[in-house]
Amino acid sequence: MTRGITIALDGMGGDHGLETVIGGVEIATVRHPDVRFLIYGDEALMAPLLVKHPRVGAVSTIIHTDVAVAMDDKPSQALRKGRRTSSMWMTIDAVKEGQAQAAVSAGNTGALMAMATVILKTMPNVGRPAIAALWPTMRGESVVLDLGATIGPDAFQLVQFAVMGQAYARVLFGTPRPTVGLLNIGEEEIKGTEQVKDAAQMLRSIKLPFEFHGFVEGDDLGKGTVDVVVTDGYTGNIALKTAEGTVRQVLDYLRNAIKSSIMAQIGYFLAQGAFRALATKLDPRSSNGGVFLGLNGLVIKSHGGTDAIGFASAIDVAVDVASADLLHKISDDLSLLNGFDKNPSGASASDATVSNAEVPTS
């Protein structure tokens, strides 16, 4: 049910700013006619766009600010410059104040994460947040996290990512017990960093509402071997950018091959339906929108260079997670980590004596 849902939007974020945001809302009004929007940005710049998109004005409240966080601002710089008055800050603050159920921004990722963490704080049992997104696969879609929020997490933080990711997967896919895998350089238990091996040992020893598959490799991302792939933000972001670049490369190869001869053009004409379906499947705009998991509020990061179609996809994600009560599901599952032994080389999980105070909190 989407009735009563309000989504806050950072109108000044991203490479293309308000034009992309307003265009994205125009598309979203068709998909989600009951959803309302709070759009934070320069009212003077928005006025002509709202004339072109009257449906957006009918379902939106415009809150003026001409302060924007630049795409190249460092997080600390953005916090100083944009604290309380920037479109990004005000968008996230709307979630904290209960004016909106989720926030969407295409702005500076580091600044967005820093502001979201300062404003919303992390949930109990969460050391650091993670960015989770849908990854197209040969069997549908998988949830992959972290895609750039946390560089160098320890083993217990990887376990937290697994718990948050599977809760997200249960909401999206309706799977009672999603399968979870740790991204590694091989499936063998002796391979990988100590953090990854320790996290695997923890995930095997604790009872959680998912099936731990074990280690998965890079090619398993596209195969869809598991419902949830867990990795650190450094590796995850590189994997994401590599996949996006590969898609563009493959599509470019196809375009060049089609133009290479008359026979190739005839073949394309006969199979253009299949080519369009392939292009749609590979279009990164259709899976745009990463959720910041682990915060006391829903924040969705849109790709900074996306267009209106991609921004509408990020709004779709915001509506889906807000409708599904994702925060409570994650919080309930994270509570299962209370008292869990974070030292796998020591006592077993059944002998854990860690108190709630010893578990990382906000």
C-alpha positions, 0 to 999 in steps of 0.5 A: 500500500502506497497511500499516505507515503511521502518521499523527500527529494534532494532537488539540487543533487546529481550531475543534472540537478532539478531537471532530472528530479522533476522528470523523475517525479513525472514518471513516478506519478504514473507508477505511484499516483497516491505518493506525495513528494517534498522537493528541496531546491531553488524555487526560482529554478523549479518554477519553469520546470513545474509549468512543463510538468503540472502533475509534479506540482499537483503532488509535490510541496516545494521547500526553497533552498539555494544551498547545494552540496557539490559533487566534489565536496569532501564529506567534512566540507559538505557537513560544514557548508551545508549543515541544516540549509542545504537541499541534501541536509533538509531532505534527510532531516524530513525523514528524521522529523517524520515528514517523509518516509524515505529520502532520495538524493543523486548527490555526493555519495560521501556527503550523503552518507556522512549527513545521513549518519549524523542526522539519523544515527545508526541502529543498535547492533550496527557498527557502520552503514552499508549501501545495498542495491539490486544486481541483475542476474541470469535468474532474476535479481540479487541484493549486493552490499556494501557498494561503497559506504564502508571501506575495510569492515571487520568480520562482525560488520560483515555479519551485520551486512549479511543480516541487513541484506537478507532482511532487504531480500525478504522484503523485495523477493518474498523469500522466507529464507534467502541464501547469503554468500560472502564474496571472496577470491575462491570458494575454498575455506583457506582463501581470502582475508582473515576478516572474510574467513572469520565472518564466514565462521560466524555466519556458520555458527549463529542461527539467523533467518537465512541460509548461509551458502558460503563463499561466492566468486565474482562470476557468481554475481551475474549467475545469481548463485545466491539471493544476497552477496556480502562484501566490503565497500571497496570491493563492492564499488569496484565490482559495480563500476566494472559491471556498469562499464562492461555493459556499456562496452557490450552494447557498444560492440553490438551497435558497431557490429550491427553497422558493420554490413548490410546483412548485419543490419537486416539481421538486426531488423529481423531481431530488433525485438530481442535486441530491445529486450536485451538493452532493457535488461542491461540498462543500469537505469532500471536498477538504479537506487541503493539503500543505506542500510543500518540507519534509523531512517530510509535514505536512497542514493541515486546514481549522480549521472542518471537521467529522469528514467533512472531517478524514477527507478530510485523513487520506486526503490524508496516507495517499495522499502517504505511500503514494506516497513523495512526498518522494523524487519532489519531491527528485529533481525539485528536483535538476534546478534545480541550476545553473539561472540565476535571472536570466532577463534575463541569460544563458540557462539553457543558460549557467547558472553558478550553483553548488549553494551559490547555490541557496536551501537550508534 
